[in-house]
Amino acid sequence: VGHPVIGQMVRYAKVIRLNKKMQEMLKTKVVADVISGIGNPLLKLMGKEQWYHKGYDVETGLNIKYTEEFDAFFDQESKHYAVCVVRDASYLNWRYSESPLYEMITLSLRKNGKLCGYLIYYHQTPDVVQIKDVFYENDDAARHLIGVLISKLRKQGVCTVSVGLLNLNPFIEILRFFGFSQRIDTSSVIVYPNPSFEYAGVVKDAKNWFMMVGDRDV
Protein backbone atom coordinates (compact mmCIF):
# COMPACT_ATOMS: atom_id res chain seq x y z
CA VAL A 1 0.00 0.00 0.00
CA GLY A 2 3.01 2.25 -0.24
CA HIS A 3 3.86 2.59 3.46
CA PRO A 4 7.61 3.07 3.93
CA VAL A 5 9.84 0.36 5.37
CA ILE A 6 12.11 2.12 7.85
CA GLY A 7 14.21 -0.87 8.89
CA GLN A 8 14.38 -4.52 9.84
CA MET A 9 13.68 -6.35 13.04
CA VAL A 10 16.70 -8.59 13.56
CA ARG A 11 17.46 -11.32 16.06
CA TYR A 12 20.66 -11.75 18.05
CA ALA A 13 21.45 -14.85 20.08
CA LYS A 14 24.21 -16.26 22.26
CA VAL A 15 24.90 -19.84 23.26
CA ILE A 16 25.85 -19.89 26.95
CA ARG A 17 25.83 -23.65 27.49
CA LEU A 18 26.69 -26.32 24.92
CA ASN A 19 24.35 -29.13 26.04
CA LYS A 20 21.48 -28.52 23.63
CA LYS A 21 23.72 -27.79 20.64
CA MET A 22 25.81 -30.91 21.27
CA GLN A 23 22.73 -33.10 21.57
CA GLU A 24 21.40 -31.76 18.27
CA MET A 25 24.73 -32.45 16.58
CA LEU A 26 25.61 -35.80 18.12
CA LYS A 27 22.13 -37.27 18.71
CA THR A 28 23.51 -38.95 21.84
CA LYS A 29 22.89 -37.36 25.21
CA VAL A 30 25.65 -39.21 27.06
CA VAL A 31 28.40 -38.12 24.67
CA ALA A 32 26.91 -34.63 24.40
CA ASP A 33 26.94 -34.24 28.18
CA VAL A 34 30.58 -35.34 28.37
CA ILE A 35 31.67 -32.80 25.74
CA SER A 36 29.48 -30.10 27.30
CA GLY A 37 31.03 -30.84 30.69
CA ILE A 38 34.38 -29.84 29.22
CA GLY A 39 33.16 -26.98 27.03
CA ASN A 40 30.78 -25.21 29.42
CA PRO A 41 33.49 -24.16 31.92
CA LEU A 42 35.55 -22.84 29.02
CA LEU A 43 32.59 -20.79 27.75
CA LYS A 44 32.15 -19.36 31.22
CA LEU A 45 35.83 -18.60 31.57
CA MET A 46 35.91 -16.73 28.25
CA GLY A 47 32.67 -14.82 28.90
CA LYS A 48 32.84 -11.10 29.59
CA GLU A 49 29.84 -11.36 31.92
CA GLN A 50 32.17 -12.24 34.80
CA TRP A 51 33.41 -8.64 34.69
CA TYR A 52 29.94 -7.26 35.44
CA HIS A 53 28.77 -8.40 38.86
CA LYS A 54 29.55 -5.55 41.25
CA GLY A 55 28.53 -1.94 41.66
CA TYR A 56 24.76 -2.40 41.42
CA ASP A 57 22.01 -4.02 43.46
CA VAL A 58 20.07 -6.54 41.40
CA GLU A 59 16.50 -7.66 41.99
CA THR A 60 14.62 -10.32 40.01
CA GLY A 61 10.85 -10.75 40.11
CA LEU A 62 8.15 -12.72 38.30
CA ASN A 63 5.21 -10.69 36.91
CA ILE A 64 6.11 -7.79 39.17
CA LYS A 65 3.92 -4.77 39.79
CA TYR A 66 5.62 -1.81 38.12
CA THR A 67 5.31 1.34 40.22
CA GLU A 68 5.77 5.10 39.92
CA GLU A 69 9.52 4.46 40.06
CA PHE A 70 9.30 3.24 36.47
CA ASP A 71 7.30 6.34 35.46
CA ALA A 72 10.11 8.55 36.75
CA PHE A 73 12.76 6.40 35.09
CA PHE A 74 11.08 6.61 31.70
CA ASP A 75 10.67 10.39 32.03
CA GLN A 76 14.36 10.65 32.85
CA GLU A 77 15.78 8.38 30.15
CA SER A 78 13.35 8.76 27.24
CA LYS A 79 14.90 12.10 26.38
CA HIS A 80 17.76 10.17 24.77
CA TYR A 81 15.45 8.87 22.02
CA ALA A 82 13.39 10.82 19.51
CA VAL A 83 10.84 7.98 19.13
CA CYS A 84 10.03 5.14 21.53
CA VAL A 85 7.07 3.50 23.21
CA VAL A 86 6.02 5.20 26.46
CA ARG A 87 7.39 2.69 28.95
CA ASP A 88 5.58 4.00 32.00
CA ALA A 89 4.27 1.79 34.80
CA SER A 90 0.79 1.56 33.29
CA TYR A 91 2.15 0.29 29.97
CA LEU A 92 4.64 -2.13 31.54
CA ASN A 93 1.97 -3.64 33.77
CA TRP A 94 -0.43 -4.06 30.86
CA ARG A 95 2.20 -5.31 28.44
CA TYR A 96 4.14 -7.66 30.66
CA SER A 97 2.80 -8.25 34.17
CA GLU A 98 -0.75 -8.84 32.96
CA SER A 99 0.20 -10.74 29.81
CA PRO A 100 -1.88 -13.90 29.37
CA LEU A 101 0.79 -15.37 27.09
CA TYR A 102 3.99 -15.39 29.12
CA GLU A 103 5.36 -15.55 32.65
CA MET A 104 7.56 -12.46 32.53
CA ILE A 105 10.65 -12.00 34.66
CA THR A 106 12.03 -8.53 35.35
CA LEU A 107 15.65 -7.94 36.28
CA SER A 108 15.96 -4.52 37.94
CA LEU A 109 19.26 -2.72 38.46
CA ARG A 110 19.71 -0.12 41.21
CA LYS A 111 22.49 1.95 42.72
CA ASN A 112 22.00 3.61 46.10
CA GLY A 113 18.31 2.71 45.83
CA LYS A 114 17.88 4.46 42.47
CA LEU A 115 16.64 2.54 39.43
CA CYS A 116 19.35 2.45 36.74
CA GLY A 117 17.84 -0.01 34.29
CA TYR A 118 15.71 -3.08 33.79
CA LEU A 119 15.45 -6.07 31.48
CA ILE A 120 12.34 -8.19 30.87
CA TYR A 121 12.50 -11.78 29.65
CA TYR A 122 10.73 -15.13 29.66
CA HIS A 123 11.60 -18.79 29.25
CA GLN A 124 10.48 -19.91 25.81
CA THR A 125 11.59 -23.41 26.77
CA PRO A 126 13.69 -24.64 29.72
CA ASP A 127 16.73 -24.23 27.42
CA VAL A 128 15.91 -20.93 25.68
CA VAL A 129 15.29 -17.45 27.06
CA GLN A 130 13.83 -14.58 25.05
CA ILE A 131 14.53 -10.97 26.04
CA LYS A 132 11.45 -8.84 25.39
CA ASP A 133 12.47 -5.40 26.59
CA VAL A 134 15.31 -3.44 28.12
CA PHE A 135 15.73 0.17 29.19
CA TYR A 136 18.80 1.65 30.88
CA GLU A 137 20.50 4.90 31.82
CA ASN A 138 23.89 4.26 30.19
CA ASP A 139 26.08 1.58 28.61
CA ASP A 140 27.57 0.53 31.94
CA ALA A 141 24.12 -0.27 33.29
CA ALA A 142 23.26 -2.11 30.07
CA ARG A 143 26.39 -4.24 30.32
CA HIS A 144 25.60 -5.12 33.92
CA LEU A 145 22.05 -6.12 32.96
CA ILE A 146 23.30 -8.53 30.31
CA GLY A 147 26.22 -9.72 32.42
CA VAL A 148 24.03 -10.53 35.41
CA LEU A 149 21.42 -12.16 33.17
CA ILE A 150 23.91 -14.48 31.46
CA SER A 151 25.46 -15.54 34.76
CA LYS A 152 22.05 -16.20 36.29
CA LEU A 153 20.74 -18.18 33.33
CA ARG A 154 23.89 -20.25 33.00
CA LYS A 155 23.43 -21.44 36.59
CA GLN A 156 19.83 -22.36 35.74
CA GLY A 157 20.92 -24.56 32.84
CA VAL A 158 19.69 -22.28 30.07
CA CYS A 159 21.58 -22.86 26.81
CA THR A 160 20.61 -19.93 24.56
CA VAL A 161 19.63 -16.28 25.09
CA SER A 162 17.85 -14.56 22.19
CA VAL A 163 16.56 -11.03 21.56
CA GLY A 164 14.77 -9.26 18.71
CA LEU A 165 15.17 -5.54 18.06
CA LEU A 166 15.34 -2.90 15.35
CA ASN A 167 18.52 -3.15 13.31
CA LEU A 168 19.67 0.34 14.34
CA ASN A 169 18.98 -0.08 18.06
CA PRO A 170 22.04 1.05 20.08
CA PHE A 171 21.60 -1.99 22.35
CA ILE A 172 23.05 -4.10 19.53
CA GLU A 173 26.53 -2.85 20.43
CA ILE A 174 26.04 -4.15 23.98
CA LEU A 175 24.94 -7.52 22.63
CA ARG A 176 27.95 -7.76 20.31
CA PHE A 177 30.26 -6.88 23.20
CA PHE A 178 29.04 -10.04 24.97
CA GLY A 179 29.39 -12.23 21.90
CA PHE A 180 25.81 -12.28 20.63
CA SER A 181 25.64 -12.89 16.89
CA GLN A 182 22.95 -11.98 14.38
CA ARG A 183 20.72 -14.78 13.12
CA ILE A 184 19.22 -14.95 9.63
CA ASP A 185 15.54 -14.30 10.45
CA THR A 186 14.32 -10.74 9.89
CA SER A 187 11.05 -8.88 9.38
CA SER A 188 10.26 -5.43 8.02
CA VAL A 189 9.28 -2.46 10.16
CA ILE A 190 6.65 -0.32 8.45
CA VAL A 191 5.38 3.04 9.67
CA TYR A 192 2.88 5.50 8.30
CA PRO A 193 2.74 8.91 9.97
CA ASN A 194 0.21 11.37 8.62
CA PRO A 195 2.07 13.51 6.06
CA SER A 196 0.79 16.62 7.82
CA PHE A 197 2.26 15.47 11.14
CA GLU A 198 4.96 17.90 12.22
CA TYR A 199 7.43 15.13 13.05
CA ALA A 200 6.65 12.73 10.19
CA GLY A 201 10.24 12.88 8.97
CA VAL A 202 11.55 12.01 12.41
CA VAL A 203 9.22 9.03 12.72
CA LYS A 204 10.20 7.68 9.30
CA ASP A 205 13.92 7.65 10.15
CA ALA A 206 14.89 4.37 11.86
CA LYS A 207 17.90 5.85 13.60
CA ASN A 208 15.53 7.92 15.75
CA TRP A 209 13.78 4.85 17.19
CA PHE A 210 14.44 2.71 20.25
CA MET A 211 12.46 -0.41 19.36
CA MET A 212 12.55 -3.83 21.00
CA VAL A 213 10.56 -6.91 19.97
CA GLY A 214 8.24 -6.36 22.95
CA ASP A 215 7.10 -3.09 21.37
CA ARG A 216 5.51 -4.77 18.40
CA ASP A 217 4.57 -8.41 19.00
CA VAL A 218 1.60 -9.92 20.87
Disulfide bonds with the S-S distance in Angstrom:
none
